[in-house]
Amino acid sequence: MEKYEDLVVKIIQLNGDLYDAGIQQSHEQLVSDHIAQQELLLALTASCNAQHAQTILQHVCPNLLQEIKGLAFGLQQPLDTIVQMYSGYNMSFPEMGCTSLVHDGQYVRNYDFSPSLYDARLVFSKPLEGYASVGFSQQIIGRLDGMNEKGLVVGLHFVNNEWQGEGFLASTIVRILLEQCGNIEEAVAQLHRLPHRYCYNFSMTDSSGKVVVVEATPTEQVIDSNQPCICTNHFESQQLKRKNRASINNSIQRKRFIRDNVNDTCTTKSLYHLFNNGDSPLFVKQYNEYFGTLHTVIYSPTNLEVVVGIGQNCEPFTFSLQQFIEGNFILPTTIQGKILQTI
């Protein structure tokens, strides 16, 4: 018989100066996790040139550098060490999976990875400079997926880590896009300017209803604006197919399943359950192989609502980014669900 364990996700609220936000996160959330993960994170980031990473961040997104400086102060660690561990620059990272769909203006997504390297934090942020946003964090400052106050939604999809260059993990890139870009056109332009570490797909939509998948490698990007917008973990363009992993059968099968099971009659509720059902082909359970579904999320750019499920068969939680921005929403401190027990 399968055994399950609780997966608890913290709800984080950040307002104002991002240096102060870094300090807040170090004090309230991160000290024990930082100590437990420090050896692993330093090993994964051994090739990071912290000084070079700071120079790039100062140029492309000084807000993130300020948050890292706050983390360093709060954790009482050298800035170079915290930049190395949390900037995502030249970091090694295990393979992961993700499935997303944009349907009738809503962005639906499952994120698949291991709970051992999952931040388990849903972050609502309203910085002094840059757009307010909500999204799931990775490496504290990064975002796995998210939506900003302009209705831009972005999610990452791992493709391959064998083709690599000098640059940032996709989670850092998603954070930069959410903070700086108000629509798809701005996000695509910014993607071209940022240095990429590995091969990823970036799936996006915005309040206009436009959709796009950007297939990105360290040296080139290909834009696909075909609908329906379904994105998994492989490149489809003739230009980049050669950079896929050797086996992409599961990624192809998930994409095919969505094509065969989604139609115009699907509602928000039915889409959520299609993704969050533990028996669905879209919900995977290989947690010990870094390939288990951790959260299901629906971002709605037109009304800035977020529907979230943690683990499988979870009764969804609904939040309003707009109400958070206006200060009219009392957020819980945690939400939780169940995943297959890991060893």
QUIHUFEN-V849648 format. One record per backbone hydrogen bond with DSSP energy under -0.5 kcal/mol. CO is the residue of the C=O (numbers start at 0). NH is the residue of the N-H. If there is no record, write none. Layout:
CO,NH ; CO,NH
//
This chain:
2,340 ; 4,338 ; 5,7 ; 6,336 ; 8,334 ; 9,11 ; 9,121 ; 11,123 ; 13,125 ; 15,127 ; 16,20 ; 17,21 ; 18,22 ; 19,23 ; 20,24 ; 21,25 ; 22,26 ; 23,27 ; 24,28 ; 24,29 ; 25,30 ; 29,33 ; 30,34 ; 31,35 ; 32,36 ; 33,37 ; 36,40 ; 37,41 ; 38,42 ; 39,43 ; 40,44 ; 42,45 ; 43,91 ; 44,47 ; 47,49 ; 48,52 ; 49,53 ; 50,54 ; 51,55 ; 52,56 ; 53,57 ; 54,58 ; 55,59 ; 56,60 ; 60,63 ; 60,64 ; 61,65 ; 62,66 ; 63,67 ; 64,68 ; 65,69 ; 66,70 ; 67,71 ; 68,72 ; 69,73 ; 70,74 ; 71,75 ; 71,76 ; 72,75 ; 77,81 ; 78,82 ; 79,83 ; 80,84 ; 81,85 ; 82,86 ; 87,90 ; 87,168 ; 96,111 ; 98,109 ; 99,230 ; 100,102 ; 100,107 ; 101,228 ; 102,105 ; 104,300 ; 105,102 ; 105,107 ; 106,298 ; 107,100 ; 108,296 ; 109,98 ; 109,111 ; 110,293 ; 110,294 ; 111,96 ; 112,291 ; 113,116 ; 114,117 ; 119,9 ; 120,122 ; 120,136 ; 121,11 ; 121,123 ; 122,124 ; 122,134 ; 123,13 ; 124,132 ; 125,15 ; 131,148 ; 132,124 ; 133,146 ; 134,122 ; 135,143 ; 135,144 ; 137,141 ; 138,140 ; 141,137 ; 143,155 ; 144,135 ; 145,153 ; 146,133 ; 147,150 ; 149,206 ; 151,147 ; 152,204 ; 153,145 ; 154,202 ; 156,200 ; 159,198 ; 161,163 ; 164,166 ; 166,89 ; 167,196 ; 168,171 ; 168,172 ; 169,173 ; 170,142 ; 170,174 ; 171,175 ; 172,176 ; 173,177 ; 174,178 ; 175,179 ; 176,180 ; 178,130 ; 182,186 ; 183,187 ; 184,188 ; 185,189 ; 186,190 ; 187,191 ; 188,192 ; 189,192 ; 189,193 ; 190,193 ; 194,167 ; 196,164 ; 197,199 ; 198,158 ; 198,159 ; 199,215 ; 200,156 ; 201,213 ; 202,154 ; 203,211 ; 204,152 ; 205,208 ; 209,205 ; 211,203 ; 212,214 ; 212,223 ; 213,201 ; 213,215 ; 214,221 ; 215,199 ; 219,216 ; 221,214 ; 223,212 ; 227,229 ; 228,101 ; 230,99 ; 236,239 ; 236,240 ; 239,242 ; 240,243 ; 245,247 ; 247,251 ; 248,252 ; 249,253 ; 250,254 ; 251,255 ; 252,256 ; 253,257 ; 254,258 ; 255,259 ; 256,260 ; 257,260 ; 257,261 ; 262,265 ; 266,270 ; 267,271 ; 268,272 ; 269,273 ; 270,274 ; 271,275 ; 272,276 ; 275,312 ; 276,279 ; 279,282 ; 281,283 ; 283,292 ; 284,286 ; 285,288 ; 285,290 ; 286,289 ; 290,285 ; 291,112 ; 293,310 ; 294,110 ; 295,308 ; 296,108 ; 297,306 ; 298,106 ; 298,300 ; 299,302 ; 299,303 ; 299,304 ; 303,320 ; 303,321 ; 304,299 ; 305,318 ; 306,297 ; 307,316 ; 308,295 ; 308,310 ; 309,337 ; 316,307 ; 318,305 ; 318,320 ; 319,323 ; 320,324 ; 321,325 ; 322,326 ; 322,327 ; 322,328 ; 323,326 ; 328,330 ; 332,10 ; 334,8 ; 336,6 ; 337,311 ; 338,4
//
